[in-house]
Amino acid sequence: MAAPVVSADRITKRFAGHTAVRSLSLTVPGGGLHGLLGPNGAGKTTTIRMLLNIITPDEGRVVLFGSEGSGRELSERIGYLPEERGLYPKMKVLDQLAFLGEAKGLSRWDARKRAKAWLERLGLGEWALRKVSDLSKGMQQKVQFAGALQHDPDLVILDEPFSGLDPVNSQVMRDVVVELARAGRTVLFSTHIMEHAEKMCDSVVIIARGEKVVDGPLAQIKREFGKSHVALAFSRNQAAAKRVLADRTLVAHADDAGATAEVELAAGTDPEGLLRTLVQADVGLSRFEVVEPSLQSIFIAKVGGDAALAAARQEG
């Protein structure tokens, strides 16, 4: 079996008396889309920085491409989009991208050629000779995204790549990411938006308070989580529906969006029992369907309200 592209073995990182990441192990196989998920403050960015040797783990070991070389030594094979966007505001957009390409080992001619192609691809061709400071935040994000990809890396690591983008530009970048994975590149991206991960990822790791709570292929995770989930849409009497969903003898967890909901049934309850109770409560239903659990519902159940607080774990 081929060695994983990314392997972390029990990595830990502490800052000023608290633990940001605790004994985290994960592997990322070659090819495909892989998600690193968690609430804000869960340790996703710290984990990524350790994988890339931007910061060093206090404990544990990271291996990339099956070798002992660090992220810095292998940088020409890696494309990285950090959470903090960092471009030189006074540089022209084309010059900025060419500079980033040369830093990854491209010749000046090749870097400028690729930069022009990426700007056109991302709808920024007309801005090539403008200063970075003239661009909106979303446009700057697309420029840095291009900078992470233009040297054709084998491993692409993106930290919250879609944060702050409007739906159109978010879709443009997602299309590029999916295309990269289909071409055989390995893509690891962090997000706290479960909808993105569910639509895109082959496998996911969920962390909370610096510790891993879920890890594996997405389809397998859904199978193992069970089939006691029901998707609901209400046509009337949402107040009565809310009371039914709050009954823990019927519903273990509910992701209630008002007009719709996804629920996990309580142990010993079947879908027919929930349906009967809703009808007796005069709740109008336009949808009642037994479904596989969504990643959102798995995330909520596994992370839980306490872990989502992301408070620092104090060391005794």
KAPE-V455646 format. One record per helix or strand of 2 or more residues. SS is the DSSP state (helix for helix, strand for strand). FROM is the first residue (numbers start at 1). TO is the last residue. If there is no record, write none. Layout:
# KAPE-V455646
((SS	FROM	TO) (SS	FROM	TO))
This chain:
# KAPE-V455646
((strand	6	15) (strand	18	28) (strand	32	37) (helix	44	51) (strand	59	64) (helix	75	77) (strand	78	81) (helix	93	103) (helix	108	121) (helix	125	127) (helix	132	134) (helix	137	149) (strand	155	159) (helix	167	182) (strand	186	191) (helix	194	200) (strand	203	208) (strand	211	217) (helix	218	225) (strand	229	236) (helix	238	245) (strand	251	256) (strand	260	265) (helix	271	280) (strand	284	291) (helix	295	307) (strand	313	314))
